[in-house]
Amino acid sequence: MTLKVLLADDQALLRGAFRMLLDTADDITVVGEAADGGEAVRLTRELSPDVVIMDIRMPEVDGLTATSQICADPELRASRILILTTYETDEYVAQALRAGASGFIGKGIGAEDLLDAVRTIADGDTLLSPAATRSLVARFLATPDDAPPSHPERLAVLTPREREMVALVATGLSNQEIAERMFLSPYTVRAHVQRAMMKLEARDRAQLVVIAYRTGLVRAAPDGGTDSLL
């Protein structure tokens, strides 16, 4: 299966460099290029890419706005967004996740890492690194201590095991790490996570994390980590 990628960056030289890199992979092909967010949304509708590699700072319509528009369109649900930017600030990462992006990486990423990132995103996973993003998720996505959880009844559709899996995903654990902790196979964990995503209508694991915090399933701990409410 060849993964279709759309490049969205206002710098033509960078788009060209990324195209050359991505086209070296046998399983990835670049189907289009966009110079701004508005064009990225239009080409996503026309080309149905598996992954949109999206810059944040672009003229007219920026990458975060374009990400929100793509992720809010049910007809574009299959296209996943990978934010690739020079500006790796906490606030940008948080905004990207809230907008529906499936990953966030810097432009200094290595060639093989970028190829792996595209494959990871296309496979329905996210690039939320356990070590690097746990404090970020807690800081920007957790429900404030003085505010009640938002729509906790949303979790009623999940089985106890699925709730457990969502809570573990929200702490930043990968399927392999969850499998080792729960003495399950990674395939069993993946099946539970995917069923939870379907029931909660989450595009990907990143949105599962958002839902877990906003519903109060997981909350920020005083030490900056996370506490499960299970």
C-alpha positions as CSV (number, residue, x, y, z in Angstrom):
1,M,0.0,0.0,0.0
2,T,1.4,3.4,-1.0
3,L,0.7,6.3,1.4
4,K,-0.4,9.5,-0.2
5,V,1.1,12.7,1.3
6,L,0.2,16.3,0.8
7,L,2.8,18.9,1.7
8,A,1.6,22.3,3.0
9,D,4.4,24.9,3.5
10,D,4.8,28.4,2.2
11,Q,8.5,27.9,1.4
12,A,8.9,26.2,-2.0
13,L,12.5,25.2,-1.3
14,L,11.4,23.3,1.8
15,R,8.5,21.6,0.0
16,G,10.9,20.5,-2.7
17,A,13.4,19.1,-0.2
18,F,10.6,17.2,1.7
19,R,9.2,15.9,-1.6
20,M,12.6,14.5,-2.6
21,L,13.0,12.9,0.8
22,L,9.6,11.3,0.9
23,D,9.8,10.1,-2.7
24,T,12.8,8.0,-1.8
25,A,10.5,5.7,0.2
26,D,8.8,2.9,-1.8
27,D,5.6,3.1,0.3
28,I,5.2,6.9,0.2
29,T,4.3,9.3,-2.6
30,V,3.7,13.0,-2.6
31,V,0.4,13.7,-4.4
32,G,0.4,17.5,-4.0
33,E,1.8,20.7,-2.6
34,A,0.1,23.7,-1.0
35,A,1.6,27.1,-0.3
36,D,-1.0,28.2,2.4
37,G,-3.6,26.7,4.6
38,G,-6.6,27.5,2.3
39,E,-4.9,25.6,-0.5
40,A,-4.1,22.7,1.8
41,V,-7.8,22.4,2.7
42,R,-8.8,22.5,-1.0
43,L,-6.2,19.9,-2.0
44,T,-7.1,17.6,0.8
45,R,-10.7,17.6,-0.5
46,E,-9.5,16.9,-4.1
47,L,-6.7,14.4,-3.4
48,S,-7.8,12.6,-0.2
49,P,-4.2,12.2,1.1
50,D,-3.5,9.8,3.9
51,V,-1.3,12.3,5.6
52,V,-1.0,16.1,5.4
53,I,2.3,17.5,6.5
54,M,1.3,20.9,7.7
55,D,3.4,24.0,8.5
56,I,2.0,26.3,11.1
57,R,3.0,29.8,9.9
58,M,1.6,30.3,6.4
59,P,0.0,33.4,4.7
60,E,-3.7,33.9,4.4
61,V,-4.8,30.8,6.3
62,D,-2.4,29.4,8.8
63,G,-1.7,25.7,9.5
64,L,-3.7,25.5,12.7
65,T,-6.8,27.0,11.1
66,A,-6.4,24.6,8.1
67,T,-6.0,21.7,10.5
68,S,-9.2,22.6,12.3
69,Q,-11.1,22.9,9.1
70,I,-9.9,19.5,7.8
71,C,-10.4,17.7,11.1
72,A,-13.9,19.2,11.5
73,D,-15.1,17.9,8.0
74,P,-16.5,14.4,8.3
75,E,-15.7,13.8,4.6
76,L,-12.0,14.4,5.3
77,R,-11.9,12.1,8.4
78,A,-9.4,9.7,6.7
79,S,-6.8,12.4,6.2
80,R,-4.5,12.8,9.2
81,I,-2.5,15.9,10.0
82,L,1.2,15.9,10.9
83,I,2.4,19.3,12.1
84,L,6.0,20.0,10.9
85,T,7.3,23.4,12.1
86,T,10.2,25.4,13.3
87,Y,8.2,26.7,16.2
88,E,8.1,23.9,18.8
89,T,6.5,25.8,21.6
90,D,4.2,24.2,24.2
91,E,1.3,26.4,23.2
92,Y,1.6,25.5,19.5
93,V,1.6,21.8,20.4
94,A,-1.5,22.2,22.5
95,Q,-3.3,24.2,19.8
96,A,-2.4,21.6,17.2
97,L,-3.8,18.8,19.4
98,R,-7.0,20.7,20.1
99,A,-7.3,21.3,16.4
100,G,-7.2,17.6,15.7
101,A,-3.6,17.0,14.6
102,S,-2.2,13.5,15.0
103,G,1.4,14.6,15.5
104,F,3.7,17.5,16.0
105,I,7.4,17.4,15.1
106,G,10.2,20.0,14.4
107,K,11.8,20.7,11.0
108,G,15.1,19.5,12.4
109,I,13.9,15.9,12.4
110,G,16.1,13.3,10.7
111,A,15.2,11.8,7.3
112,E,14.3,8.3,8.6
113,D,12.4,9.8,11.5
114,L,10.2,11.8,9.2
115,L,9.4,8.7,7.1
116,D,8.6,6.8,10.2
117,A,6.4,9.7,11.4
118,V,4.4,9.6,8.2
119,R,3.9,5.9,8.6
120,T,3.0,6.2,12.2
121,I,0.4,8.9,11.6
122,A,-1.1,7.0,8.6
123,D,-1.5,3.9,10.8
124,G,-3.8,5.8,13.2
125,D,-1.2,6.3,15.9
126,T,0.1,9.6,17.2
127,L,3.6,11.1,17.9
128,L,2.9,11.9,21.5
129,S,6.1,10.8,23.0
130,P,5.6,9.5,26.6
131,A,8.6,11.3,28.0
132,A,8.4,14.6,26.1
133,T,4.7,15.2,26.2
134,R,3.3,14.0,29.5
135,S,3.8,17.3,31.2
136,L,2.6,19.1,28.1
137,V,-0.6,17.1,28.0
138,A,-1.2,17.7,31.7
139,R,-0.6,21.4,31.5
140,F,-2.7,22.2,28.5
141,L,-5.4,19.5,28.2
142,A,-6.2,18.7,31.8
143,T,-9.4,20.0,33.3
144,P,-8.5,22.7,35.8
145,D,-8.9,21.6,39.4
146,D,-11.5,24.3,40.1
147,A,-13.7,23.2,37.1
148,P,-15.9,20.2,36.7
149,P,-15.1,17.6,34.1
150,S,-16.8,18.1,30.7
151,H,-19.4,15.5,29.7
152,P,-18.1,12.6,31.8
153,E,-21.1,10.6,30.7
154,R,-19.4,10.4,27.3
155,L,-17.4,7.5,28.8
156,A,-20.5,5.4,29.5
157,V,-20.2,3.7,26.1
158,L,-16.8,2.1,27.1
159,T,-16.3,-1.2,28.8
160,P,-14.2,-1.2,32.0
161,R,-11.2,-2.6,30.1
162,E,-11.6,0.1,27.4
163,R,-11.7,2.8,30.0
164,E,-8.5,1.4,31.5
165,M,-6.9,1.4,28.0
166,V,-7.9,5.0,27.3
167,A,-6.5,6.1,30.7
168,L,-3.2,4.4,30.0
169,V,-3.0,6.0,26.5
170,A,-3.6,9.4,28.2
171,T,-0.5,8.9,30.4
172,G,1.6,8.6,27.2
173,L,2.1,4.9,27.1
174,S,2.5,3.1,23.7
175,N,0.6,0.0,22.9
176,Q,3.7,-2.1,23.6
177,E,4.2,-0.5,27.0
178,I,0.5,-1.0,27.9
179,A,0.8,-4.6,26.8
180,E,3.8,-5.2,29.0
181,R,2.0,-3.6,32.0
182,M,-1.3,-5.5,31.5
183,F,0.3,-8.8,30.4
184,L,-1.5,-8.7,27.1
185,S,-0.4,-8.9,23.5
186,P,0.1,-5.6,21.6
187,Y,-2.6,-6.7,19.2
188,T,-5.1,-7.1,22.0
189,V,-4.3,-3.7,23.3
190,R,-4.5,-2.2,19.8
191,A,-8.0,-3.8,19.4
192,H,-9.2,-2.3,22.7
193,V,-7.8,1.2,21.8
194,Q,-9.3,1.1,18.3
195,R,-12.8,0.1,19.7
196,A,-12.6,2.9,22.2
197,M,-11.7,5.4,19.4
198,M,-14.7,4.2,17.4
199,K,-17.1,4.5,20.3
200,L,-15.8,7.9,21.3
201,E,-15.6,9.1,17.7
202,A,-11.9,10.0,18.2
203,R,-9.9,10.5,15.0
204,D,-6.7,9.1,16.6
205,R,-4.9,8.6,19.9
206,A,-4.2,12.3,20.3
207,Q,-7.9,12.9,20.5
208,L,-8.3,10.0,22.9
209,V,-5.9,11.9,25.2
210,V,-7.9,15.0,24.9
211,I,-11.1,13.2,25.7
212,A,-9.5,11.4,28.7
213,Y,-8.6,14.7,30.3
214,R,-11.7,16.7,29.4
215,T,-14.0,14.0,30.8
216,G,-12.0,13.7,34.0
217,L,-10.9,10.1,33.3
218,V,-7.3,11.3,33.9
219,R,-6.2,14.5,35.5
220,A,-3.0,16.4,36.2
221,A,-1.0,15.3,39.3
222,P,0.6,17.9,41.6
223,D,4.1,16.8,40.4
224,G,3.2,17.6,36.8
225,G,2.5,14.0,35.9
226,T,-0.9,12.3,35.6
227,D,-3.4,10.5,37.9
228,S,-5.9,8.0,36.7
229,L,-9.3,8.3,38.2
230,L,-10.1,4.6,37.6
